[in-house]
Amino acid sequence: MWVDSRSFVQFLVDAKRNTYAAEGDEASVTPALNGAKQLEYRDGDYFCRDLSFGFARFTGQEIVEFRGRPVWSMAYSSAAVTSGDVPSRDFAPANPARRSRTGRWGV
């Protein structure tokens, strides 16, 4: 299914502004999975669902549907750090192939 790229990008920006970026609770709905936070936004034929777990360390998935069919998805994972925090090896890629010849982790 083809979607107009301009309307899609505008919807995605609006969805982000009206969900977690808004820092409000208007987009929160009862989550489909236990322990999750679920945010939803709808505008016309577009619908966005963002399902995430955790707080300081978190992971999630965002899905955009157009006329009831998924057209875009993004999975994410991250952690909040303060100026005094030093990332631990827990944040390093699990796959050793991601290391460069210098032994440093690749991007």
N, C-alpha and C positions, 0 to 999 in steps of 0.2 A: 504494500500500500504506500503510495506516494503522499507526502505531506509538503506543504509550502514551507520552505526553509525559513523565510522571514517570520511567518506566523508561529512556527515552532519555536524559534529562538526567543521571540517576544514572550510566548507562553512560558518557556522555561525560566526566563528572568523573572516574570511575574510570579510564578510558582515559588521560586526561591525567596522572593521578597515577602510572600504571604505565608510562608511556613516557618522554617527554623530561623531564617534571617530576621523575621518580625519579632522574635523573642516573646511572642504572645501565645495564648493557648487556643485561639480561635480555630486553628487548623488541626488540633489534636482530636483523634477519634479513638474508640476502643480498639486496641491492637489485635491483629489477627493471631499473633503468637504471644505466649506468656513471657513476661519480662521485657517486652519491646515497647518502644515509643513509636507511634504511627501518626504521621501527618498527611493530610490530604488537601488537595486544591483542585477545583474544577473551574473551567472557563470555556463555555461553548462546547465544541466537540472534543476538547482536550481534557485529560484527567491525569493528575500526578499523585503518586503514593510514595512516601519516604518512610521506610521501616528501619529502625536502628536499635541497637543494644549497647548498653554501657553508658559511662559518663566520662571519666578521665581517660579511659581507654575505650574506644568505641568502634563499632563496625556497622555497616548498613547497606541498603540497596534502595535506589530511587528508580522508579519506573514511570514512563509517560505513555499514556494510551491516547490514540486518536480514533474516535468513533468506536470505542470498545476494544480496539486491538493494540497490543504493545508495539510501539515504534522506536523506543529508545530506553536504554537502561544503563545505570552506572552503579558499580559496587565500590564501596569505600571503607577504609580503615585508617584510624589515626589515634593519636594520644595528645592530651593537653600537657604541656610542660611549662614550668615557670623558669625565670631567669637563673635560679639556683640548681635546676635539675640538669642532670647529665644523662642523655639517653643510654640505656643499658643494652646489652647484647640481645635482650628480648625483642628489640625492634629491628634487628638485622634480618635480612632475607634468609629463609630456611634453606634455600637452594645454594650450595657452595659454588655452583657454576656462575652465580651472580658476582663473585669476587673477581676483581681485575688481577692482572699479573703482579701488582704491587701488594696484593693481599687486602686492599681496601674494598669496601662494598660498592658495587656499581649502583647507578641510579636507574 
